[in-house]
């Protein structure tokens, strides 16, 4: 059986809720600026800011 070639996942294919969970994890475990993460993942600022209060709940 032939293997499929690996295709990287594009960030626009990831649902927004998943993106926010990923951003929350990165934001809590590293010193990366939230604005940089917004640019990388392409999440709109007002949409992300509605979740900034929830970002703190992801802390481990």
Order of alpha helices (4+ residues) and beta strands (2+ residues): alpha-alpha-alpha-alpha
